[in-house]
Amino acid sequence: MRLIITRDGGTLYEHPHPGPARVLLCSTEPSRQLLTDPAVTGSAYRRLVRSAVADALAMFRADAAGARVLSADEMSVVTILRGGLSFGVEEAVTTACDVEADVSFVGTERSASALPNIVYERWELGSGPVLAGDILATGGTVTAVLSSLRAAAVPRRRRPTAVVLVAIGSAAGVDAVQRFVAAWDPSERPEVTIILLEASFALPAPGTTAPFPRFSFDLLRSAAGSTPEYEAARLASVGSLFERCAVYDGGVRAFTPSAHVDDRASWWATVVDRAVPLSVLARQTAGLSDYALPPSRWRRHLPWASQSGVDLDLIHDLGARALGYAERTATADHVNEQLAKGRTQRCPVA
């Protein structure tokens, strides 16, 4: 991972990845706050996501390749219903690029086979780049939308010059998009960039079990997938560190906050009822196992260990403290003392 832009408290990294799409990781204050506070819902959630997207596009525009893509006089935005509404990509384009984008809408639903189907589409395509934002878990929704975009562009003779996807997403989702883009006819393939906010998250490994309820699309954290800025932020936020998922269902958080609150409370109640040790969550959802290693061995797992300006000792210390907290704290005590307060707490010094 290579640092390419530092600007106004944010950072943009090149994330090497096999495949034709360029993959970037962007860390900013709004996205760090969003991904370390699961209690944020409704309009506050939407504001943070939209600020994070606008900051990410502004930083991408400061990159040479990004400046070339985002200098077009015409841009189009695809809003993926309903989670993509929160990303406010059309507003971010206006803020970062001073362009009013044409906006298309695509709705999907999952079939009995769990594959997404397009159930609604209204296309308004210009002649320049196409941008979209969404949560990218398995990649099924995004690749279905890209397939629909490709089909819609042909009769309109509006083949996109570039596609920019800003996502909270997983490595598996990126792999799925890369496979789709690789299968695109090279003579017609647009320049594709995936900008991940804060991390390339993991998904639960197929066939594995856990002593707590979880979904195959839960975004799991790890030092190896994170920007160093996000890693430090999440390790210091013990109130969010052991959550089932880094972000949960974006559509629910944005538009039915009471359901998110109930779902999250129900999950924690189940974890307490099943007496799941906090140390198990530390390993299986928070990715803290590597912090049991001494610093010299821990650094070998990091894509940013040689990155200048990163305080590795501080990050390892935060991780070791968080792991120690998990090993000495009963799950019920954690719930009562931290989560019941409705806000994240700083990790206590051992």
C-alpha positions in Angstrom: 0.0 0.0 0.0 1.5 3.3 -1.1 0.5 6.8 0.2 -0.2 9.1 -2.7 -2.1 12.0 -1.2 -2.2 13.7 2.2 -4.7 16.6 2.4 -6.7 18.3 5.2 -6.4 15.5 7.7 -7.2 12.8 5.0 -5.0 10.3 3.2 -5.3 8.4 -0.1 -3.5 5.2 -0.7 -2.9 3.1 -3.7 -3.9 -0.5 -2.9 -2.2 -2.9 -5.3 -4.7 -5.4 -6.7 -4.6 -7.9 -9.5 -7.2 -6.9 -12.1 -7.9 -4.0 -14.5 -9.6 -1.7 -12.0 -7.5 0.6 -9.9 -8.1 0.2 -6.1 -7.6 3.1 -3.7 -8.1 3.4 0.1 -9.2 6.7 1.5 -9.2 7.8 5.1 -10.9 10.9 6.3 -12.4 12.2 9.6 -16.0 11.6 8.6 -15.5 8.0 7.4 -13.4 7.2 10.5 -16.2 8.6 12.7 -18.8 6.7 10.8 -17.0 3.4 11.0 -16.2 3.7 14.7 -19.7 4.7 16.0 -22.4 2.2 15.3 -24.9 4.3 17.2 -25.0 6.9 14.5 -28.2 6.5 12.4 -30.7 8.5 10.3 -29.7 12.0 9.1 -26.5 12.0 11.1 -25.5 8.7 9.4 -26.3 10.2 5.9 -24.4 13.4 6.6 -21.3 11.4 7.6 -21.4 9.2 4.6 -21.9 12.1 2.2 -19.1 14.1 3.8 -16.8 11.1 3.5 -17.7 10.6 -0.2 -17.2 14.3 -1.0 -13.8 14.3 0.8 -12.8 11.1 -1.1 -13.6 12.5 -4.5 -11.8 15.8 -3.7 -8.7 13.8 -2.7 -9.0 11.6 -5.8 -9.2 14.7 -7.9 -5.9 15.8 -6.4 -4.3 12.6 -7.9 -3.1 12.9 -11.5 -5.2 10.1 -12.8 -8.2 11.3 -10.7 -7.8 14.8 -12.1 -8.0 13.5 -15.6 -11.1 11.4 -14.9 -12.9 14.1 -12.9 -12.1 17.0 -15.2 -14.9 16.2 -17.6 -17.6 18.7 -18.3 -20.3 16.0 -18.2 -20.7 13.4 -15.5 -23.3 10.9 -14.6 -24.2 9.4 -11.3 -25.9 6.0 -10.7 -27.9 6.0 -7.4 -28.3 2.4 -6.2 -31.6 2.1 -4.3 -31.8 2.3 -1.4 -28.4 2.1 0.3 -26.7 4.2 -2.3 -29.1 7.2 -1.5 -27.0 7.8 1.6 -23.8 8.3 -0.4 -25.1 11.5 -2.1 -22.6 11.0 -4.9 -24.4 13.7 -7.1 -23.8 16.2 -4.3 -20.2 15.2 -3.9 -19.6 15.6 -7.6 -21.0 19.2 -7.4 -18.8 19.9 -4.3 -15.6 18.3 -5.5 -15.8 18.9 -9.3 -18.3 21.9 -9.7 -20.3 19.8 -12.1 -24.1 19.1 -12.0 -24.4 15.4 -12.8 -27.1 13.6 -14.6 -28.6 11.1 -12.1 -29.8 7.6 -12.9 -31.6 5.3 -10.5 -31.4 1.5 -10.2 -33.3 -0.7 -7.7 -32.4 -4.2 -6.9 -33.7 -7.0 -4.8 -32.3 -10.4 -3.9 -33.9 -13.5 -5.4 -34.5 -16.8 -3.7 -30.9 -17.8 -4.7 -29.6 -14.7 -2.9 -28.5 -13.2 -6.3 -29.6 -9.6 -6.8 -32.1 -8.8 -9.6 -32.6 -5.4 -11.2 -36.2 -4.5 -10.5 -36.2 -0.8 -11.5 -33.9 1.3 -13.7 -34.1 4.8 -15.1 -31.0 5.8 -17.0 -29.8 9.4 -17.6 -26.4 9.0 -19.1 -24.1 11.7 -20.2 -20.9 11.2 -22.3 -18.3 11.4 -19.5 -17.5 9.3 -16.4 -20.1 7.5 -14.4 -19.9 7.5 -10.6 -21.7 5.5 -7.9 -21.6 4.8 -4.2 -22.7 1.8 -2.2 -21.8 -0.8 0.4 -19.8 -3.5 -1.4 -20.0 -6.8 0.4 -20.1 -9.8 -1.9 -20.2 -7.5 -5.0 -23.4 -9.0 -6.3 -25.4 -5.8 -6.4 -22.7 -3.6 -7.8 -21.8 -6.1 -10.6 -25.6 -6.4 -11.5 -25.8 -2.6 -11.7 -22.6 -2.5 -13.9 -24.1 -5.1 -16.1 -27.3 -3.0 -16.4 -25.2 0.1 -17.1 -23.3 -1.6 -19.9 -26.6 -2.7 -21.5 -28.2 0.7 -21.1 -25.2 2.5 -22.6 -25.3 0.7 -26.0 -28.6 1.9 -27.4 -28.0 5.4 -26.1 -24.5 5.5 -27.6 -23.3 6.8 -24.2 -20.5 4.4 -23.4 -18.9 5.7 -20.2 -15.3 6.8 -20.4 -14.6 5.9 -16.8 -16.4 4.4 -13.8 -15.7 5.5 -10.3 -17.1 3.5 -7.4 -16.9 4.9 -3.8 -17.7 2.2 -1.4 -17.5 0.8 2.1 -16.5 -2.6 1.1 -14.8 -5.9 1.3 -11.8 -7.6 -0.4 -14.2 -10.2 -1.8 -16.5 -7.5 -3.2 -13.5 -5.9 -5.0 -12.5 -9.3 -6.4 -16.0 -9.7 -7.8 -15.9 -6.3 -9.5 -12.5 -7.0 -10.8 -13.7 -10.3 -12.4 -16.6 -8.4 -14.0 -14.5 -5.6 -15.4 -11.9 -8.2 -16.7 -14.7 -9.9 -18.7 -15.7 -6.6 -20.3 -14.6 -6.3 -23.9 -11.2 -4.5 -23.7 -12.2 -2.3 -26.7 -15.2 -1.0 -24.8 -14.0 -1.2 -21.2 -14.0 2.1 -19.3 -11.3 3.1 -16.9 -12.5 1.7 -13.5 -11.5 3.0 -10.1 -12.7 1.6 -6.8 -12.3 4.0 -3.8 -12.7 2.1 -0.5 -13.4 4.2 2.6 -11.0 3.3 5.3 -10.4 -0.4 4.7 -10.7 -3.4 2.6 -12.7 -5.5 5.0 -12.9 -9.2 5.3 -16.1 -11.4 5.1 -16.7 -14.5 7.3 -15.0 -17.4 5.6 -17.4 -19.8 3.9 -18.3 -22.8 5.9 -17.0 -21.4 9.2 -19.2 -21.1 12.3 -19.4 -18.8 15.2 -21.0 -18.9 18.6 -23.0 -15.8 17.8 -25.4 -14.8 15.0 -23.8 -13.4 11.9 -24.3 -13.0 8.2 -22.1 -13.9 5.2 -21.9 -10.2 4.2 -20.7 -8.8 7.6 -17.7 -6.6 7.2 -14.9 -7.7 9.5 -11.9 -5.6 10.6 -8.2 -6.4 10.6 -5.0 -4.4 10.6 -3.9 -5.9 7.3 -7.0 -4.5 5.5 -7.1 -1.1 7.2 -5.5 2.2 6.6 -3.2 3.0 9.5 -5.4 6.1 10.4 -8.5 3.9 10.6 -6.7 1.2 12.5 -5.6 3.7 15.2 -9.1 5.2 15.4 -11.0 1.9 15.7 -8.6 0.5 18.3 -9.1 3.6 20.5 -12.9 3.2 20.3 -13.6 0.2 22.5 -17.3 0.9 22.4 -17.5 -0.1 18.7 -14.6 -2.5 18.5 -16.4 -5.8 19.1 -19.5 -5.1 17.0 -20.7 -7.9 14.7 -20.0 -5.7 11.6 -18.1 -2.6 10.8 -21.1 -0.8 9.3 -24.2 -3.0 9.4 -27.1 -2.5 6.9 -26.6 1.0 5.4 -30.2 1.3 4.2 -31.6 0.4 7.6 -29.2 2.7 9.5 -30.0 5.6 7.2 -33.8 5.2 6.8 -35.2 3.0 9.6 -33.0 3.9 12.5 -35.3 2.3 15.1 -34.8 -1.1 13.3 -31.0 -0.7 13.4 -31.2 0.1 17.2 -33.4 -2.9 17.8 -31.3 -5.3 15.6 -28.1 -4.2 17.3 -29.6 -4.5 20.8 -31.0 -7.9 20.0 -27.7 -9.2 18.7 -25.9 -8.0 21.9 -28.6 -9.6 24.0 -28.1 -12.9 22.2 -24.3 -12.7 22.7 -24.8 -12.1 26.4 -27.4 -14.9 26.7 -25.0 -17.3 25.0 -22.2 -16.2 27.3 -19.9 -15.5 24.3 -16.6 -14.3 25.8 -15.5 -10.9 24.6 -12.1 -12.5 23.7 -14.0 -14.5 21.1 -15.4 -11.4 19.5 -11.9 -9.9 19.7 -10.7 -12.6 17.4 -13.7 -13.2 15.1 -15.1 -9.7 14.6 -12.5 -7.2 15.7 -9.4 -8.9 14.2 -7.3 -8.4 17.3 -5.4 -11.8 17.3 -2.3 -10.3 15.7 -1.9 -7.9 18.7 -0.9 -10.9 20.8 2.3 -11.0 18.7 5.4 -8.9 19.7 5.7 -5.7 17.6 8.5 -7.1 15.4 6.4 -10.1 14.3 3.2 -8.1 14.1 4.7 -5.6 11.6 5.3 -8.4 9.1 1.5 -8.7 8.5 1.1 -5.0 7.6 0.9 -3.4 4.2 1.9 -0.1 5.7 4.7 -1.1 8.1 7.3 0.8 6.1 5.0 3.9 5.5 6.7 7.0 6.9 4.7 9.0 9.4 2.9 6.0 10.8 3.4 5.5 14.6 3.6 1.8 14.6 4.4 1.6 18.3 1.3 3.6 19.2 -1.0 1.4 17.0 0.5 -1.9 18.4 0.1 -0.5 22.0 -3.6 0.4 21.3 -4.2 -3.1 19.9 -2.5 -4.8 22.8 -4.6 -2.7 25.2 -7.8 -3.6 23.4 -7.0 -7.3 23.4 -6.1 -7.1 27.1 -9.4 -5.4 27.8 -11.3 -8.2 25.9 -9.5 -10.9 27.9 -10.2 -9.4 31.3 -13.7 -8.0 30.8 -17.0 -10.0 31.0 -19.2 -9.4 27.9 -22.1 -8.4 30.1 -20.0 -5.8 31.8 -18.8 -4.5 28.5 -22.4 -4.1 27.3 -23.6 -2.5 30.5 -20.6 -0.1 30.8 -20.0 0.8 27.2 -22.8 0.1 24.8 -25.6 1.1 27.1 -24.1 4.6 27.1 -25.0 4.9 23.4 -21.6 6.2 22.4 -18.1 4.9 21.8 -15.6 5.1 24.6 -11.8 5.4 24.7 -10.0 2.2 25.4 -8.8 2.3 29.0 -5.1 2.1 29.8 -4.1 -1.2 31.2 
